[in-house]
Amino acid sequence: MGETIKNTETKVKKDCSMNEKDIINDILISYKHLVSSYAIALNEASNKDIYKLFFESFKNISGMQAKIFECAFQNGWYQLETADQTKIDKAYDKYSKMEKELSTDN
């Protein structure tokens, strides 16, 4: 298992009302859904002008989502785990093999 990367958790009041952690988590989930929706909209755009408009919004919302995640991470509400080199190598081999299969002319 990899090493856990985390910050000291900012303590929040736990009662029936929403606290800072709940609010950040709710906003983060909302932005993740927006990013997904804009990705779909980009695929469905009917002309270049609409595509450009959606793409600019996608970039802005995606950037905001990353900042919100960083806020949650800095407050210790999310943690990351480093991957073992073996896991990285396995994933690389797997997807390299798939890429070769897809690029082969049949």
Backbone bond lengths (Angstrom), bond angles and torsions (degrees), N, CA, C in turn:
res aa  C-N    CA-C-N  psi(-1)  N-CA   C-N-CA  omega(-1)  CA-C   N-CA-C  phi
1 M - - - 1.436 - - 1.520 110.13 -
2 G 1.317 116.79 147.41 1.451 121.05 -178.01 1.517 112.65 -79.73
3 E 1.300 114.88 172.37 1.456 122.01 178.80 1.532 109.37 -78.98
4 T 1.333 116.58 139.63 1.459 121.09 179.03 1.527 108.94 -84.37
5 I 1.322 115.13 133.36 1.461 121.61 177.47 1.519 106.48 -111.70
6 K 1.345 116.01 117.60 1.454 118.71 -177.87 1.512 110.52 -153.72
7 N 1.306 114.07 163.43 1.449 121.83 175.84 1.519 108.58 -109.28
8 T 1.315 116.03 165.14 1.457 120.46 176.12 1.518 108.70 -63.70
9 E 1.329 115.63 131.00 1.462 119.97 -176.37 1.522 111.12 -73.25
10 T 1.328 115.24 130.07 1.452 121.49 172.69 1.520 106.88 -76.04
11 K 1.318 116.00 121.36 1.467 120.45 -178.76 1.518 109.70 -74.48
12 V 1.332 115.24 140.65 1.458 121.33 178.03 1.525 109.05 -128.95
13 K 1.312 115.02 155.14 1.460 120.45 179.33 1.522 109.05 -68.90
14 K 1.325 116.69 130.96 1.455 121.02 -178.96 1.524 108.71 -108.79
15 D 1.312 114.87 102.47 1.458 120.86 173.68 1.520 107.66 -147.41
16 C 1.311 118.19 -162.67 1.466 119.71 -175.22 1.533 113.40 -78.11
17 S 1.335 118.51 -7.44 1.466 119.81 177.41 1.525 109.79 -93.50
18 M 1.320 115.24 160.89 1.472 119.52 179.81 1.523 109.19 -75.23
19 N 1.329 115.17 133.87 1.457 120.11 175.57 1.531 109.02 -104.00
20 E 1.336 116.35 -176.38 1.465 120.47 -176.99 1.521 111.78 -60.17
21 K 1.323 116.65 -40.54 1.466 120.52 -179.95 1.525 110.30 -63.88
22 D 1.318 117.89 -44.14 1.466 121.90 178.61 1.531 111.22 -60.91
23 I 1.317 115.38 -43.77 1.473 120.55 -178.04 1.526 110.67 -65.23
24 I 1.336 116.63 -47.03 1.476 120.37 178.96 1.527 109.69 -61.27
25 N 1.324 117.30 -43.62 1.460 120.80 179.56 1.524 111.10 -62.49
26 D 1.313 117.54 -42.23 1.461 121.88 178.25 1.534 111.39 -62.79
27 I 1.326 116.21 -44.02 1.467 120.58 178.59 1.536 109.91 -64.90
28 L 1.333 116.45 -42.43 1.473 120.35 -179.98 1.519 111.31 -60.95
29 I 1.317 117.00 -45.27 1.471 120.55 177.97 1.524 110.64 -61.56
30 S 1.327 116.82 -42.13 1.467 120.67 178.96 1.525 111.49 -61.78
31 Y 1.330 116.32 -43.63 1.463 119.43 179.50 1.527 111.84 -67.67
32 K 1.333 117.65 -35.55 1.469 119.79 176.24 1.525 110.22 -61.63
33 H 1.330 116.76 -40.81 1.464 120.21 177.85 1.532 111.17 -66.48
34 L 1.332 116.45 -39.09 1.468 119.73 177.48 1.528 111.11 -62.73
35 V 1.331 116.78 -43.50 1.474 120.57 179.06 1.528 109.71 -59.35
36 S 1.324 116.74 -44.73 1.472 120.52 178.74 1.523 111.23 -62.74
37 S 1.318 116.30 -43.22 1.467 120.45 -179.36 1.527 111.70 -64.42
38 Y 1.334 116.76 -40.35 1.464 119.22 177.86 1.523 111.28 -67.95
39 A 1.326 117.62 -33.45 1.477 119.91 176.64 1.525 109.77 -62.19
40 I 1.314 116.62 -40.48 1.463 120.55 177.02 1.521 109.94 -66.93
41 A 1.334 116.73 -43.75 1.470 120.81 179.71 1.525 111.15 -59.53
42 L 1.332 117.15 -37.47 1.470 120.00 177.80 1.523 110.95 -61.05
43 N 1.320 116.32 -40.40 1.469 120.12 178.71 1.519 112.30 -68.89
44 E 1.313 116.77 -26.29 1.461 121.16 -176.59 1.528 113.70 -97.64
45 A 1.322 117.60 -4.02 1.471 120.48 -176.63 1.528 110.71 -57.53
46 S 1.327 114.85 134.23 1.466 119.48 -173.36 1.527 114.27 -90.65
47 N 1.329 117.54 -13.06 1.466 119.02 176.23 1.532 110.08 -155.43
48 K 1.332 116.21 171.12 1.462 121.61 -174.36 1.522 112.93 -62.40
49 D 1.335 117.67 -39.21 1.462 120.21 -178.29 1.528 111.70 -65.49
50 I 1.313 116.09 -42.60 1.467 119.68 177.70 1.518 109.67 -66.49
51 Y 1.319 117.33 -41.65 1.459 121.42 178.36 1.530 110.15 -58.06
52 K 1.331 116.81 -47.44 1.471 120.71 -179.59 1.528 111.12 -60.11
53 L 1.322 116.31 -42.17 1.461 121.32 179.10 1.533 110.70 -62.69
54 F 1.329 116.61 -47.67 1.457 120.91 178.53 1.531 111.16 -63.82
55 F 1.335 116.33 -40.04 1.458 120.07 -177.51 1.525 111.27 -64.93
56 E 1.334 117.58 -41.63 1.465 120.75 177.50 1.522 110.61 -62.44
57 S 1.319 116.60 -43.26 1.462 120.48 177.67 1.526 110.57 -64.25
58 F 1.334 116.31 -41.88 1.466 121.45 178.35 1.525 110.33 -57.82
59 K 1.332 116.94 -47.65 1.466 120.37 -179.07 1.526 110.94 -61.77
60 N 1.338 116.70 -44.02 1.467 120.50 -179.18 1.526 111.53 -64.02
61 I 1.313 116.21 -47.69 1.465 120.76 -177.95 1.529 110.70 -66.99
62 S 1.319 116.66 -39.82 1.459 120.82 178.10 1.530 110.47 -62.68
63 G 1.316 116.52 -41.66 1.468 120.91 177.13 1.515 112.11 -63.94
64 M 1.331 116.63 -40.98 1.465 120.23 177.91 1.520 110.79 -65.61
65 Q 1.336 116.79 -39.54 1.466 120.89 178.61 1.526 109.84 -60.53
66 A 1.322 117.14 -41.26 1.465 120.93 179.14 1.534 110.67 -64.54
67 K 1.327 117.24 -39.59 1.473 120.57 179.02 1.528 111.00 -67.15
68 I 1.323 116.92 -38.06 1.464 120.79 178.20 1.524 109.69 -65.58
69 F 1.337 117.15 -43.34 1.464 120.05 176.39 1.523 110.18 -59.51
70 E 1.323 116.69 -44.59 1.470 120.85 -179.02 1.531 110.52 -60.26
71 C 1.322 117.04 -38.96 1.466 121.71 176.60 1.525 110.15 -61.10
72 A 1.332 116.83 -47.60 1.466 121.26 179.38 1.535 110.47 -63.47
73 F 1.324 116.48 -41.34 1.472 120.93 179.52 1.527 110.62 -63.99
74 Q 1.331 117.16 -45.10 1.467 121.51 -179.92 1.525 111.63 -61.76
75 N 1.328 116.92 -30.10 1.461 121.07 178.91 1.532 112.71 -86.82
76 G 1.330 116.77 2.72 1.459 120.95 176.10 1.517 114.38 79.04
77 W 1.330 117.12 15.69 1.464 121.14 -177.85 1.532 111.65 -89.57
78 Y 1.310 117.80 -9.73 1.463 124.33 173.61 1.509 107.37 -134.25
79 Q 1.303 116.60 147.65 1.457 120.29 174.85 1.524 109.23 -133.16
80 L 1.297 115.28 157.55 1.456 122.32 -178.90 1.517 108.52 -117.94
81 E 1.299 115.52 161.59 1.454 120.56 176.95 1.521 108.32 -131.11
82 T 1.313 115.92 130.35 1.462 118.69 176.70 1.524 108.58 -72.46
83 A 1.297 115.03 147.73 1.466 120.22 179.50 1.519 109.38 -92.30
84 D 1.313 115.26 142.00 1.457 119.89 173.38 1.526 108.33 -64.50
85 Q 1.311 116.54 148.43 1.459 120.26 178.85 1.516 110.81 -59.16
86 T 1.332 116.81 -32.12 1.471 120.15 178.97 1.522 110.41 -63.26
87 K 1.344 117.59 -42.81 1.465 121.55 178.58 1.520 110.78 -63.09
88 I 1.314 115.52 -41.12 1.459 120.23 179.54 1.522 109.95 -63.89
89 D 1.316 116.17 -46.28 1.471 121.15 179.79 1.527 111.50 -61.53
90 K 1.347 116.82 -42.37 1.466 120.98 179.38 1.531 110.69 -61.94
91 A 1.325 116.10 -46.38 1.464 120.06 -179.51 1.527 110.05 -63.57
92 Y 1.315 117.25 -42.77 1.455 121.55 179.35 1.528 110.44 -60.48
93 D 1.335 116.35 -47.13 1.469 120.97 179.71 1.533 110.83 -60.88
94 K 1.324 115.70 -44.76 1.461 120.76 -178.30 1.534 111.02 -59.93
95 Y 1.333 116.45 -49.08 1.459 118.99 -175.97 1.522 112.79 -77.63
96 S 1.316 117.12 -26.51 1.467 119.71 173.83 1.525 109.83 -66.13
97 K 1.324 115.57 -41.05 1.469 121.35 178.68 1.536 109.91 -63.39
98 M 1.335 115.93 -44.00 1.469 120.43 179.36 1.530 110.65 -63.30
99 E 1.328 116.00 -40.59 1.459 120.42 -179.82 1.534 110.50 -62.54
100 K 1.323 116.38 -42.67 1.474 120.51 178.83 1.533 111.21 -63.28
101 E 1.346 115.64 -40.59 1.468 119.66 178.74 1.526 111.65 -64.07
102 L 1.324 116.12 -38.30 1.467 119.52 -179.21 1.526 112.61 -73.37
103 S 1.325 116.50 -30.07 1.460 119.04 -177.69 1.521 113.35 -88.38
104 T 1.323 117.54 -5.33 1.461 120.86 179.82 1.529 109.73 -75.46
105 D 1.320 116.03 131.72 1.480 120.59 176.12 1.509 109.48 -76.65
106 N 1.310 116.26 125.80 1.465 120.11 178.55 1.499 110.76 -105.61
